[in-house]
Amino acid sequence: MKKDRSVKAAVIYGPGKVGIEEFPYPRVPEGGAIMKSIQSGICGTDKHTYNGQTKQFAGTKFEFEVPFPIIQGHEGVGVIEEISEEGARSLEFNGEILRPGDRVTFGPVRTCKKCWYCRHMSWYNLCEGKERINYGNSISCREEPHLFGAFAEYMTFLPGSYLFKLPDELDDDMACLVEMMAVTYTLDKAMEFSSFGGEGWSFGATVVIQGAGPIGLGHVIKARMLGAGKIIVTDVSDYRLKLAKEFGADICLNVNETTEEERIAIVMENSHGLGADIGVQCVGLPEVVPEGLEMMRKAGMYIDPGSFADIGTSPINMHRVCSKSLRIFGASEHAITGFRPTIEMMVRNKDNFPWKKFFSHRYNIEDYDEAMKVSMGLDSMKVLVSPWLYKK
């Protein structure tokens, strides 16, 4: 019987230390569910943790160091294996009834639903309640029921989690991009600022994206969907810049082959001498921020979803920020309300982008260490890991 069997999972014990463990098959939590994992993508946060950059949400009540050992995986897709009666009614964010066999993805944050932020804001990552969990990230697999990440054969969802039933039109690969593409919902929200006398951006705006890794490429896609004019991308990898072109970027600049002055000049030349309306920092390195700010026009908006782990600071001349009336928008994770529009937008645009090129490598969880190392290479994009598929 399934309840008597063990569950295999990839476990990270510390920076650069990965192994395979077996855990007991879990009971269904009251108000919760068990998902059979199909596959999950490796996120930039997973890479930071693997590299020992383990402090997250610094300066907030939720600040923590990653509690090794953990099971990672929060960009996942799976099938409901078992679900409680209450969970069937309450876990699906849009109010749909969930049943065993339903294919789902999930929001990686389980919130308290009681704190000020939970009651007032849709950005569920702001939750400060003691019940909060970041799946695959903030809770150790030494805590029962152990399986809090998608890089395992089965994953446990506690009450208060957010699941999303997936339409048949979105295949398992694209389902692994839903969480990441929900991060780009910041661009949707930034368009709301256009109602205030030229702030923010609107159709035809110039967008600069620093970094053409998976999160940067996701922002290229979203900017193109939303009607951006010129999209300018910077990176150090020709492979990634070529992909950015195929997904809709207009100008791609290799940082190793251009100077900062040249890149800023190119942005100005392609924005009527004004500067970019929107900048997005997707590199994850603080030292790129000053250049990004210099690329902005007056009252431009600079969004940073890329500094998720605390890896240091960068000097910024705040007079430049003040004199240009810049808007700097920190975007940790995403709004839970962005998932459904993201799913619908991806379905509507599934034939408008070469989505399959987004997925560069595939591994089984037994090869998780290799998968992690490959994901950090300059010739990789989204790396998928499965507990069941891709066996050599």
C-alpha positions as CSV (number, residue, x, y, z in Angstrom):
1,M,0.0,0.0,0.0
2,K,1.1,3.6,-0.7
3,K,0.8,4.5,3.0
4,D,3.4,1.9,3.8
5,R,5.9,3.0,1.2
6,S,8.7,5.5,1.4
7,V,9.0,8.7,-0.6
8,K,12.2,9.7,-2.4
9,A,13.3,13.3,-2.3
10,A,16.4,15.4,-3.3
11,V,17.7,17.0,-0.1
12,I,20.1,19.9,0.2
13,Y,22.1,19.7,3.5
14,G,24.1,22.8,3.1
15,P,25.9,24.9,0.5
16,G,26.9,22.6,-2.3
17,K,25.8,19.4,-0.4
18,V,23.0,17.4,-2.0
19,G,21.8,13.9,-1.5
20,I,18.8,11.6,-1.9
21,E,16.7,10.6,1.2
22,E,13.6,8.6,1.7
23,F,10.7,9.8,4.0
24,P,7.5,8.1,5.1
25,Y,4.5,8.7,2.9
26,P,2.5,11.4,4.7
27,R,-0.9,11.5,6.1
28,V,-3.3,14.0,4.6
29,P,-3.3,17.1,6.9
30,E,-6.7,18.3,8.1
31,G,-7.5,21.0,5.6
32,G,-4.6,20.1,3.4
33,A,-3.6,17.8,0.5
34,I,-0.9,15.6,-0.9
35,M,0.3,16.2,-4.5
36,K,2.1,13.7,-6.6
37,S,4.9,15.8,-8.1
38,I,5.3,15.7,-11.9
39,Q,8.2,18.1,-12.2
40,S,9.5,21.5,-11.0
41,G,11.9,24.2,-12.3
42,I,15.1,25.3,-10.6
43,C,14.6,28.9,-9.4
44,G,17.3,31.5,-8.9
45,T,16.5,31.3,-5.1
46,D,17.4,27.6,-5.2
47,K,20.7,28.5,-6.8
48,H,21.5,31.2,-4.1
49,T,20.8,28.7,-1.4
50,Y,23.0,26.1,-3.1
51,N,25.8,28.7,-3.2
52,G,25.5,29.6,0.5
53,Q,23.6,32.9,0.0
54,T,21.0,31.9,2.6
55,K,19.7,35.0,4.2
56,Q,16.2,36.1,2.9
57,F,13.7,38.8,3.7
58,A,16.4,40.7,5.6
59,G,15.2,43.6,7.7
60,T,11.7,42.2,8.1
61,K,9.9,40.2,10.8
62,F,10.2,37.1,8.5
63,E,14.0,37.4,8.1
64,F,15.6,33.9,8.2
65,E,18.5,31.8,7.2
66,V,17.6,28.8,5.1
67,P,17.0,26.0,7.7
68,F,19.1,23.1,6.3
69,P,18.3,20.4,5.4
70,I,15.5,21.2,3.1
71,I,13.7,19.9,0.0
72,Q,13.6,22.6,-2.6
73,G,11.2,23.1,-5.4
74,H,8.5,25.8,-5.7
75,E,7.9,26.1,-9.4
76,G,6.1,22.8,-9.6
77,V,3.3,21.0,-11.3
78,G,1.6,17.9,-10.0
79,V,-1.6,15.9,-9.5
80,I,-3.7,15.8,-6.4
81,E,-3.1,12.4,-4.9
82,E,-5.2,12.8,-1.7
83,I,-7.1,15.7,-0.3
84,S,-9.1,16.4,2.9
85,E,-12.8,17.3,2.8
86,E,-12.0,20.8,3.9
87,G,-9.0,21.2,1.6
88,A,-11.1,20.2,-1.4
89,R,-13.3,23.2,-0.7
90,S,-10.7,25.8,0.5
91,L,-7.3,25.2,-1.1
92,E,-8.0,26.3,-4.7
93,F,-7.6,30.0,-4.8
94,N,-10.3,30.7,-7.3
95,G,-12.9,28.7,-5.4
96,E,-13.0,25.5,-7.6
97,I,-13.5,22.2,-5.9
98,L,-10.4,20.0,-6.0
99,R,-10.5,16.2,-6.4
100,P,-7.8,13.5,-6.7
101,G,-6.5,13.5,-10.2
102,D,-6.7,17.2,-10.7
103,R,-3.6,18.8,-12.1
104,V,-2.4,21.8,-10.1
105,T,0.4,24.3,-9.5
106,F,0.8,26.3,-6.3
107,G,1.7,29.6,-4.7
108,P,5.0,29.0,-2.8
109,V,3.8,31.0,0.3
110,R,1.4,29.6,2.9
111,T,0.1,32.6,4.8
112,C,-1.5,33.2,8.2
113,K,-4.4,35.1,6.7
114,K,-4.7,37.1,9.9
115,C,-1.9,39.6,10.0
116,W,-2.3,43.2,8.8
117,Y,-0.6,42.5,5.4
118,C,-2.8,39.4,4.8
119,R,-5.9,41.3,5.5
120,H,-5.0,44.4,3.5
121,M,-2.7,43.4,0.6
122,S,-2.7,40.9,-2.3
123,W,1.1,40.6,-2.1
124,Y,0.9,37.5,0.1
125,N,4.7,37.4,0.5
126,L,4.3,40.3,2.9
127,C,2.7,38.0,5.5
128,E,4.2,38.3,9.0
129,G,2.3,35.6,10.8
130,K,4.0,32.7,12.6
131,E,2.0,30.2,10.4
132,R,3.8,31.5,7.3
133,I,5.8,28.9,5.3
134,N,7.7,29.4,2.1
135,Y,7.5,26.0,0.5
136,G,10.9,24.6,-0.6
137,N,12.7,27.4,1.2
138,S,11.9,28.3,4.8
139,I,11.1,25.0,6.5
140,S,13.4,22.0,7.1
141,C,12.5,18.5,5.9
142,R,13.4,17.4,9.5
143,E,10.0,18.8,10.5
144,E,7.0,16.5,10.0
145,P,5.5,15.8,7.6
146,H,8.9,16.5,5.9
147,L,7.7,16.9,2.3
148,F,7.6,20.7,1.8
149,G,9.1,20.9,-1.6
150,A,8.4,19.7,-5.1
151,F,11.7,17.9,-5.7
152,A,10.2,14.9,-4.1
153,E,7.9,12.2,-5.3
154,Y,5.1,13.6,-3.2
155,M,4.6,17.0,-1.6
156,T,2.4,18.0,1.4
157,F,0.2,21.1,1.4
158,L,-0.9,22.4,4.8
159,P,-4.2,24.3,5.3
160,G,-3.9,27.9,4.3
161,S,-2.0,27.1,1.1
162,Y,-2.9,28.3,-2.4
163,L,-3.4,25.8,-5.2
164,F,-4.4,26.6,-8.8
165,K,-6.2,24.1,-10.9
166,L,-4.6,24.0,-14.4
167,P,-6.4,24.1,-17.7
168,D,-5.7,21.3,-20.2
169,E,-4.3,23.9,-22.7
170,L,-1.3,24.5,-20.4
171,D,1.1,21.5,-20.6
172,D,3.4,20.4,-17.8
173,D,6.4,22.3,-19.0
174,M,4.5,25.6,-19.2
175,A,2.9,24.9,-15.9
176,C,6.4,25.1,-14.4
177,L,6.7,28.7,-15.6
178,V,3.4,29.9,-14.0
179,E,5.0,30.9,-10.7
180,M,7.9,32.6,-12.4
181,M,5.7,34.4,-14.9
182,A,3.5,35.6,-11.9
183,V,6.6,37.5,-10.8
184,T,6.3,39.6,-14.0
185,Y,2.9,40.7,-12.8
186,T,4.8,43.7,-11.4
187,L,4.8,45.0,-15.0
188,D,1.0,44.7,-15.2
189,K,0.8,46.7,-11.9
190,A,3.3,49.3,-13.1
191,M,1.0,50.2,-16.0
192,E,-1.5,51.5,-13.4
193,F,0.9,54.4,-12.7
194,S,0.4,55.7,-16.3
195,S,-2.7,57.4,-15.0
196,F,-0.5,59.8,-13.1
197,G,0.8,62.3,-15.6
198,G,3.3,60.2,-17.5
199,E,4.6,58.1,-14.6
200,G,5.1,54.4,-15.1
201,W,4.5,53.1,-18.6
202,S,2.0,52.4,-21.3
203,F,1.8,50.9,-24.8
204,G,4.9,51.6,-26.8
205,A,7.1,52.2,-23.7
206,T,10.9,51.6,-23.7
207,V,11.8,48.8,-21.3
208,V,15.3,47.8,-20.2
209,I,15.8,44.4,-18.7
210,Q,19.1,43.7,-17.0
211,G,19.8,39.9,-17.1
212,A,18.5,37.4,-19.6
213,G,18.2,34.3,-17.4
214,P,14.8,32.7,-16.8
215,I,13.3,35.6,-14.8
216,G,14.7,38.2,-17.3
217,L,13.3,36.2,-20.2
218,G,10.0,36.0,-18.5
219,H,10.0,39.8,-18.3
220,V,10.8,40.1,-22.0
221,I,7.8,37.9,-22.7
222,K,5.5,39.9,-20.4
223,A,6.7,43.3,-21.7
224,R,6.1,42.1,-25.3
225,M,2.6,40.8,-24.4
226,L,1.7,44.2,-22.8
227,G,2.7,46.2,-25.8
228,A,6.2,47.5,-25.0
229,G,7.9,49.5,-27.7
230,K,11.7,48.9,-27.6
231,I,12.8,46.1,-25.3
232,I,16.6,46.4,-24.5
233,V,18.3,43.5,-22.7
234,T,21.7,43.2,-21.2
235,D,23.6,40.0,-20.2
236,V,27.0,38.3,-20.4
237,S,25.8,35.2,-22.3
238,D,25.4,35.2,-26.1
239,Y,23.2,32.1,-25.7
240,R,20.8,33.9,-23.5
241,L,20.8,37.1,-25.5
242,K,20.0,35.1,-28.6
243,L,17.0,33.6,-26.8
244,A,15.9,37.0,-25.7
245,K,15.8,38.1,-29.3
246,E,13.7,35.1,-30.2
247,F,11.2,35.9,-27.4
248,G,10.8,39.5,-28.5
249,A,13.7,41.7,-27.4
250,D,14.7,44.4,-29.9
251,I,18.3,45.2,-28.8
252,C,20.6,42.8,-26.9
253,L,23.8,44.0,-25.4
254,N,26.6,41.8,-24.1
255,V,28.1,43.4,-21.0
256,N,31.5,41.9,-21.7
257,E,31.6,43.5,-25.2
258,T,30.3,47.0,-24.4
259,T,31.0,49.6,-21.7
260,E,28.6,51.1,-19.3
261,E,28.7,54.4,-21.1
262,E,28.0,52.7,-24.4
263,R,25.0,50.8,-23.0
264,I,23.5,54.0,-21.5
265,A,24.0,55.8,-24.8
266,I,22.3,53.1,-26.7
267,V,19.3,53.3,-24.3
268,M,19.1,57.0,-24.8
269,E,19.4,56.7,-28.6
270,N,16.5,54.3,-28.6
271,S,14.2,56.3,-26.3
272,H,14.2,59.7,-28.1
273,G,17.0,60.8,-25.8
274,L,14.8,60.5,-22.7
275,G,15.8,57.1,-21.1
276,A,13.8,54.0,-20.5
277,D,10.3,54.2,-19.0
278,I,10.8,50.9,-17.1
279,G,13.9,49.1,-15.9
280,V,13.9,45.6,-14.5
281,Q,16.8,44.2,-12.5
282,C,17.0,40.4,-13.1
283,V,20.7,39.8,-12.6
284,G,20.6,39.3,-8.8
285,L,23.8,41.3,-8.3
286,P,23.6,44.7,-6.5
287,E,26.4,46.2,-8.5
288,V,24.2,46.5,-11.6
289,V,21.7,48.8,-10.0
290,P,23.5,52.1,-10.4
291,E,23.8,51.5,-14.2
292,G,20.1,50.6,-14.4
293,L,19.1,53.8,-12.6
294,E,21.2,55.9,-15.0
295,M,19.2,54.3,-17.9
296,M,15.9,55.6,-16.6
297,R,14.1,58.7,-17.8
298,K,12.8,61.3,-15.4
299,A,9.9,59.7,-13.3
300,G,10.9,56.4,-14.8
301,M,10.2,53.2,-12.7
302,Y,13.0,50.8,-11.8
303,I,11.7,47.4,-10.6
304,D,13.9,44.9,-8.7
305,P,12.6,41.3,-8.5
306,G,16.1,40.0,-8.7
307,S,17.7,40.6,-5.3
308,F,15.8,37.9,-3.4
309,A,18.8,36.7,-1.4
310,D,20.9,39.1,0.7
311,I,24.3,39.1,-1.1
312,G,25.4,42.6,-0.3
313,T,24.9,46.3,-1.1
314,S,25.7,48.7,-3.9
315,P,26.4,52.5,-3.6
316,I,23.6,54.7,-5.0
317,N,23.7,58.4,-5.3
318,M,20.3,59.3,-3.9
319,H,20.6,62.8,-5.4
320,R,20.4,61.1,-8.8
321,V,17.2,59.4,-7.7
322,C,15.8,62.6,-6.3
323,S,16.7,64.8,-9.1
324,K,15.3,62.5,-11.7
325,S,12.2,61.7,-9.6
326,L,12.8,58.0,-10.0
327,R,10.4,55.4,-8.7
328,I,12.2,52.3,-7.3
329,F,10.0,49.3,-6.8
330,G,11.2,46.3,-4.8
331,A,9.2,43.2,-5.8
332,S,9.8,40.2,-3.5
333,E,8.0,37.2,-5.1
334,H,4.6,38.2,-6.5
335,A,0.9,39.0,-5.8
336,I,-1.2,35.8,-5.4
337,T,-3.9,37.6,-7.4
338,G,-1.4,37.5,-10.4
339,F,-1.6,33.7,-10.8
340,R,-4.9,33.4,-12.6
341,P,-4.3,36.3,-15.1
342,T,-0.8,34.7,-15.7
343,I,-2.3,31.3,-16.5
344,E,-4.9,32.8,-18.8
345,M,-2.3,35.0,-20.5
346,M,0.0,32.1,-21.1
347,V,-2.8,30.0,-22.6
348,R,-3.8,32.9,-24.9
349,N,-0.2,33.4,-26.0
350,K,1.0,29.8,-26.1
351,D,1.4,29.9,-29.9
352,N,3.0,33.4,-30.0
353,F,6.3,32.5,-28.4
354,P,8.8,29.6,-28.8
355,W,8.0,28.4,-25.3
356,K,9.8,25.0,-25.7
357,K,13.1,26.8,-26.1
358,F,12.7,28.1,-22.6
359,F,13.5,24.6,-21.2
360,S,17.2,23.8,-21.8
361,H,17.8,20.8,-19.6
362,R,15.9,18.0,-17.8
363,Y,17.0,15.8,-14.9
364,N,15.8,13.2,-12.5
365,I,16.1,14.1,-8.8
366,E,18.9,11.5,-8.5
367,D,21.0,13.9,-10.6
368,Y,19.9,17.1,-8.7
369,D,23.5,18.1,-7.9
370,E,24.4,18.1,-11.6
371,A,21.1,19.8,-12.5
372,M,21.9,22.6,-10.1
373,K,25.4,23.1,-11.4
374,V,24.1,23.2,-15.0
375,S,21.4,25.7,-14.1
376,M,24.1,28.2,-13.1
377,G,25.9,27.9,-16.4
378,L,25.7,30.6,-19.1
379,D,24.4,28.1,-21.6
380,S,21.3,27.1,-19.7
381,M,17.8,28.5,-19.3
382,K,15.1,26.8,-17.3
383,V,16.2,23.5,-15.9
384,L,13.4,21.0,-15.0
385,V,13.8,18.3,-12.4
386,S,11.4,15.3,-12.0
387,P,11.1,12.5,-9.4
388,W,9.7,10.2,-12.1
389,L,10.9,11.2,-15.6
390,Y,14.2,11.8,-17.4
391,K,15.9,8.7,-16.1
392,K,19.2,8.0,-17.9
